[in-house]
Amino acid sequence: MAREKKGQIIDQLHEMLSKCSVGVLTDYRGLSAAQMTDLRRMLSEAGIDYKVVKNTLARFAAEKAGRNELADLFEGPVAIAFGYDEITKPAKILADYIQASKSVMSIKGGFLDTGALTSGDMVALAKLPSKEILLAQIIGGIQSPIVSLTGTLAAPIRGFMGVLQARITQLEGE
């Protein structure tokens, strides 16, 4: 490969590493060309870039992006899924694909803004609920004590109103 072409690839990987919020590294051995095309289509529909990388060029791009902790992950055949919005989405899609297709493809590890993650960390990330569900759970957790307090404070008033209503009904009947 020409030196200029390598420089362009390093710059492209550097840009992707700098822009993405999460990256999932996979070992794609054992996938046929049709399976790889299907996987890329699924990922691109979700707004995720999936790129097969040369390890040496990926190491240079990682160093250029200030992500030296990723250098150890670039061993053997590697493809990276770059996610730009929700951090759980790439890991979920890849884990679901591996499980559904029963392929020998595996997740090698990944990275977030905070640093490198192991394959176990990426599997745990894939099992997390989506951002919307987590926000709903947090809001529900915050709202629950308030609703409970309101119900507790309103109970005596409701009881008193029930007694008054019963007395009104009793007096009307006489």
Secondary structure, 3 states (H helix, E strand, C coil): CCHHHHHHHHHHHHHHHHHCCEEEEEECCCCCHHHHHHHHHHHHHCCCEEEEECHHHHHHHHHHCCCHHHHHHCCCCEEEEEECCCCCHHHHHHHHHHHHHCCCCEEEEEEECCEEEEHHHHHHHHHCCCHHHHHHHHHHHHHHHHHHHHHHHHHHHHHHHHHHHHHHHHHHHC
